[in-house]
Amino acid sequence: MADAVSRFGASLKQKLSGQGAVGAPEDQIRAPLEALIADIAQILLFKPGDVVAVGESTLTALQTRPDYAVKVSNALVGFIEVKAPQGSRPEQTQGRPRPGAVG
């Protein structure tokens, strides 16, 4: 597990370095995160393709679209919302309840 997390961190560092080209910070997390999910699935002895992160999956009932819906053996098991390293931008969520927010 430590090796998988280390590879994730190294990949993020390279993508977010700002050397040569700069992309949207949140978007730079996507490929390393997908690789981390695949690495963790392998560590947990899932077969290739058993754990899948489906990008931009709309949840109509909650009026939201998390960055990923996660399936294990074709069963929906959860969602992942990716945030830029400096955190979320409140101006994009003001006035809308966050899914799962308490209070």
Secondary structure, DSSP 8 states (H G I E B T S, - for coil): -HHHHHHHHHHHHHHTS-SS----HHHHHHHHHHHHHHHHHHHTT--TTSEEEEES--BGGGTB--SEEEEETTEEEEEE----TT---GGGTTTS--TT---
